[in-house]
Amino acid sequence: MHKILIIAAIVLSLAACTMTQQGAAVGAGAGAVVGAVTTGSVVGTAVGAGIGGVVGAAASNLLGKRAGYFDQCVYQRANGSRYYDTCPKG
């Protein structure tokens, strides 16, 4: 039961973040897991989290942007149609 509550708290906390912040969090988590598995040390986990956070933030900052517009993002509706709108601040 505790695991479900922890996962729910993490998911809900990411819901209020911008795409860049979400990408950084997901990248840091994935990097930490990869670093821990490959090195088996705390230092490897920290380095993996740092690298994953930077790569995740950079990737999510670029993905979903409208080409030629610095403040326009691509969004997708539940029915699959896409539209352009101003990117969230942050």
N, CA, C and O of each residue as an XYZ file, in Angstrom:
360
protein
N       0.814     -1.190      0.000
C       0.000      0.000      0.000
C       0.860      1.257      0.000
O       0.520      2.252     -0.639
N       1.983      1.205      0.725
C       2.862      2.365      0.795
C       3.450      2.700     -0.563
O       3.620      3.873     -0.898
N       3.762      1.674     -1.347
C       4.332      1.911     -2.676
C       3.344      2.658     -3.566
O       3.728      3.557     -4.314
N       2.071      2.281     -3.479
C       1.052      2.944     -4.285
C       0.932      4.412     -3.897
O       0.810      5.273     -4.768
N       0.965      4.705     -2.609
C       0.877      6.091     -2.153
C       2.092      6.904     -2.591
O       1.954      8.071     -2.957
N       3.263      6.309     -2.559
C       4.476      7.009     -2.993
C       4.406      7.297     -4.491
O       4.720      8.407     -4.923
N       4.002      6.317     -5.278
C       3.886      6.513     -6.723
C       2.827      7.571     -7.032
O       3.039      8.415     -7.903
N       1.710      7.538     -6.343
C       0.658      8.534     -6.571
C       1.150      9.934     -6.232
O       0.848     10.887     -6.949
N       1.907     10.066     -5.145
C       2.440     11.381     -4.768
C       3.414     11.899     -5.814
O       3.417     13.092     -6.119
N       4.233     11.029     -6.363
C       5.188     11.439     -7.395
C       4.460     11.863     -8.662
O       4.784     12.895     -9.251
N       3.486     11.081     -9.081
C       2.745     11.401    -10.304
C       1.988     12.718    -10.140
O       1.991     13.549    -11.048
N       1.347     12.910     -9.002
C       0.604     14.151     -8.775
C       1.526     15.358     -8.682
O       1.159     16.446     -9.126
N       2.701     15.189     -8.119
C       3.625     16.317     -8.028
C       4.166     16.708     -9.394
O       4.452     17.883     -9.626
N       4.311     15.756    -10.297
C       4.777     16.064    -11.652
C       3.688     16.693    -12.510
O       3.994     17.322    -13.523
N       2.436     16.540    -12.131
C       1.342     17.076    -12.934
C       1.377     18.596    -13.003
O       0.919     19.172    -13.990
N       1.899     19.248    -11.997
C       1.934     20.710    -11.971
C       3.201     21.279    -12.607
O       3.346     22.498    -12.693
N       4.100     20.442    -13.044
C       5.372     20.899    -13.605
C       5.247     21.176    -15.100
O       4.343     20.676    -15.770
N       6.177     21.985    -15.607
C       6.238     22.225    -17.047
C       6.838     20.994    -17.717
O       7.341     20.091    -17.049
N       6.777     20.971    -19.047
C       7.333     19.844    -19.786
C       8.832     19.688    -19.524
O       9.324     18.567    -19.396
N       9.551     20.795    -19.444
C      10.989     20.726    -19.193
C      11.267     20.138    -17.816
O      12.162     19.307    -17.665
N      10.512     20.560    -16.819
C      10.706     20.032    -15.470
C      10.345     18.557    -15.394
O      11.031     17.783    -14.727
N       9.277     18.165    -16.070
C       8.913     16.750    -16.100
C       9.986     15.914    -16.785
O      10.329     14.827    -16.320
N      10.515     16.431    -17.901
C      11.577     15.709    -18.604
C      12.824     15.571    -17.757
O      13.485     14.533    -17.783
N      13.152     16.622    -16.999
C      14.317     16.558    -16.120
C      14.106     15.529    -15.018
O      15.022     14.778    -14.682
N      12.908     15.493    -14.457
C      12.627     14.538    -13.370
C      12.670     13.100    -13.883
O      13.263     12.226    -13.250
N      12.046     12.863    -15.018
C      12.046     11.511    -15.586
C      13.462     11.105    -15.999
O      13.879      9.972    -15.759
N      14.194     12.022    -16.616
C      15.569     11.734    -17.013
C      16.467     11.457    -15.822
O      17.310     10.560    -15.866
N      16.286     12.232    -14.755
C      17.095     12.013    -13.549
C      16.785     10.661    -12.929
O      17.690      9.952    -12.489
N      15.514     10.303    -12.893
C      15.138      9.000    -12.338
C      15.697      7.849    -13.158
O      16.241      6.889    -12.612
N      15.560      7.955    -14.467
C      16.085      6.902    -15.334
C      17.604      6.840    -15.262
O      18.185      5.755    -15.222
N      18.242      7.999    -15.244
C      19.695      8.029    -15.139
C      20.195      7.447    -13.831
O      21.220      6.766    -13.800
N      19.473      7.712    -12.750
C      19.862      7.150    -11.453
C      19.765      5.633    -11.453
O      20.629      4.945    -10.910
N      18.714      5.122    -12.061
C      18.551      3.664    -12.132
C      19.661      3.047    -12.973
O      20.267      2.054    -12.569
N      19.930      3.625    -14.135
C      20.987      3.095    -15.004
C      22.351      3.196    -14.315
O      23.145      2.257    -14.366
N      22.619      4.333    -13.674
C      23.886      4.505    -12.968
C      24.061      3.507    -11.839
O      25.155      2.979    -11.637
N      22.984      3.245    -11.099
C      23.052      2.298     -9.987
C      23.255      0.870    -10.484
O      24.020      0.106     -9.895
N      22.574      0.514    -11.558
C      22.672     -0.846    -12.083
C      24.046     -1.107    -12.691
O      24.626     -2.174    -12.488
N      24.567     -0.131    -13.436
C      25.832     -0.365    -14.125
C      27.039     -0.274    -13.211
O      28.008     -1.008    -13.407
N      27.011      0.616    -12.204
C      28.183      0.773    -11.342
C      28.008      0.145     -9.970
O      28.979     -0.313     -9.368
N      26.783      0.122     -9.474
C      26.544     -0.431     -8.151
C      27.045      0.456     -7.025
O      27.222     -0.015     -5.902
N      27.275      1.729     -7.304
C      27.774      2.628     -6.277
C      26.905      3.879     -6.178
O      26.135      4.190     -7.086
N      27.040      4.581     -5.071
C      26.297      5.826     -4.868
C      26.784      6.895     -5.838
O      25.986      7.685     -6.343
N      28.084      6.924     -6.101
C      28.635      7.915     -7.024
C      28.080      7.688     -8.431
O      27.710      8.645     -9.111
N      28.020      6.451     -8.863
C      27.461      6.138    -10.185
C      25.993      6.527    -10.282
O      25.530      6.999    -11.321
N      25.263      6.323     -9.182
C      23.853      6.720     -9.149
C      23.717      8.224     -9.267
O      22.866      8.712    -10.011
N      24.542      8.967     -8.546
C      24.485     10.433     -8.584
C      24.879     10.974     -9.959
O      24.240     11.890    -10.477
N      25.919     10.411    -10.541
C      26.351     10.854    -11.863
C      25.274     10.533    -12.905
O      24.973     11.359    -13.766
N      24.706      9.352    -12.823
C      23.634      8.978    -13.744
C      22.427      9.888    -13.612
O      21.824     10.268    -14.615
N      22.067     10.241    -12.385
C      20.939     11.146    -12.168
C      21.233     12.526    -12.729
O      20.352     13.151    -13.320
N      22.440     13.007    -12.558
C      22.808     14.321    -13.076
C      22.773     14.373    -14.590
O      22.206     15.292    -15.179
N      23.382     13.385    -15.210
C      23.399     13.338    -16.674
C      21.986     13.128    -17.219
O      21.592     13.778    -18.187
N      21.234     12.236    -16.611
C      19.862     11.989    -17.055
C      18.980     13.208    -16.901
O      18.130     13.464    -17.753
N      19.164     13.963    -15.834
C      18.377     15.177    -15.635
C      18.645     16.218    -16.692
O      17.717     16.841    -17.208
N      19.913     16.415    -17.021
C      20.275     17.400    -18.054
C      19.750     16.968    -19.419
O      19.169     17.773    -20.147
N      19.952     15.705    -19.766
C      19.493     15.210    -21.069
C      17.963     15.232    -21.142
O      17.399     15.600    -22.173
N      17.297     14.845    -20.068
C      15.833     14.861    -20.057
C      15.271     16.262    -20.200
O      14.293     16.466    -20.920
N      15.872     17.229    -19.527
C      15.407     18.618    -19.630
C      15.619     19.165    -21.030
O      14.741     19.830    -21.581
N      16.784     18.887    -21.607
C      17.076     19.384    -22.957
C      16.142     18.752    -23.984
O      15.639     19.439    -24.874
N      15.912     17.459    -23.867
C      15.057     16.776    -24.837
C      13.616     17.256    -24.740
O      12.979     17.506    -25.763
N      13.099     17.388    -23.532
C      11.704     17.815    -23.408
C      11.523     19.285    -23.750
O      10.422     19.708    -24.105
N      12.586     20.065    -23.647
C      12.505     21.468    -24.041
C      12.408     21.586    -25.559
O      11.780     22.515    -26.068
N      13.022     20.658    -26.285
C      13.001     20.701    -27.750
C      11.781     20.000    -28.337
O      11.215     20.464    -29.327
N      11.376     18.897    -27.740
C      10.252     18.132    -28.273
C       8.951     18.876    -28.026
O       8.760     19.477    -26.969
N       8.080     18.834    -28.980
C       6.788     19.473    -28.842
C       6.775     20.936    -29.209
O       5.730     21.579    -29.107
N       7.900     21.489    -29.633
C       7.950     22.891    -30.052
C       7.577     22.995    -31.529
O       7.874     22.101    -32.321
N       6.938     24.073    -31.877
C       6.569     24.340    -33.270
C       7.777     24.917    -33.989
O       8.384     25.881    -33.523
N       8.119     24.334    -35.110
C       9.293     24.768    -35.861
C       9.132     26.218    -36.314
O       8.099     26.590    -36.871
N      10.151     27.026    -36.073
C      10.140     28.412    -36.492
C       9.529     29.367    -35.489
O       9.568     30.579    -35.697
N       8.963     28.852    -34.401
C       8.349     29.684    -33.367
C       8.979     29.337    -32.020
O       8.996     28.171    -31.627
N       9.490     30.331    -31.318
C      10.160     30.045    -30.055
C       9.182     29.874    -28.895
O       9.549     29.301    -27.869
N       7.946     30.356    -29.032
C       7.000     30.288    -27.918
C       5.743     29.485    -28.239
O       4.745     29.602    -27.529
N       5.772     28.673    -29.292
C       4.621     27.869    -29.684
C       4.911     26.386    -29.457
O       5.973     25.892    -29.837
N       3.973     25.686    -28.842
C       4.099     24.255    -28.597
C       3.002     23.507    -29.341
O       1.965     24.072    -29.689
N       3.253     22.230    -29.575
C       2.278     21.360    -30.222
C       1.575     20.575    -29.130
O       2.227     19.958    -28.287
N       0.255     20.592    -29.140
C      -0.549     19.846    -28.175
C      -1.427     18.860    -28.924
O      -1.754     19.064    -30.093
N      -1.806     17.792    -28.239
C      -2.655     16.787    -28.855
C      -3.895     16.579    -28.001
O      -3.802     16.390    -26.788
N      -5.046     16.615    -28.638
C      -6.318     16.390    -27.958
C      -6.525     14.886    -27.755
O      -5.798     14.067    -28.316
N      -7.515     14.542    -26.953
C      -7.823     13.134    -26.681
C      -8.228     12.382    -27.942
O      -8.015     11.173    -28.040
N      -8.820     13.100    -28.921
C      -9.251     12.429    -30.155
C      -8.112     12.270    -31.159
O      -8.321     11.721    -32.241
N      -6.905     12.744    -30.817
C      -5.738     12.577    -31.681
C      -5.403     13.782    -32.537
O      -4.318     13.837    -33.116
N      -6.310     14.758    -32.636
C      -6.014     15.947    -33.436
C      -5.006     16.827    -32.695
O      -4.981     16.853    -31.464
N      -4.190     17.535    -33.443
C      -3.148     18.385    -32.865
C      -3.442     19.847    -33.128
O      -4.094     20.197    -34.112
N      -2.947     20.708    -32.223
C      -3.093     22.149    -32.392
C      -1.891     22.857    -31.785
O      -1.154     22.269    -30.993
N      -1.692     24.119    -32.155
C      -0.596     24.927    -31.659
C      -1.134     25.979    -30.687
O      -2.206     26.549    -30.884
N      -0.349     26.214    -29.632
C      -0.724     27.239    -28.670
C       0.548     27.721    -27.975
O       1.607     27.110    -28.125
N       0.449     28.793    -27.231
C       1.597     29.334    -26.503
C       2.080     28.323    -25.466
O       1.275     27.732    -24.746
N       3.390     28.128    -25.394
C       3.978     27.213    -24.430
C       3.807     27.750    -23.014
O       3.775     28.965    -22.816
N       3.698     26.862    -22.022
C       3.591     27.320    -20.643
C       4.899     27.978    -20.191
O       5.984     27.585    -20.621
N       4.783     28.963    -19.337
C       5.965     29.656    -18.818
C       6.658     28.771    -17.795
O       6.016     27.987    -17.096
N       7.975     28.908    -17.719
C       8.701     28.141    -16.716
C       9.840     27.506    -17.266
O      10.567     26.816    -16.551
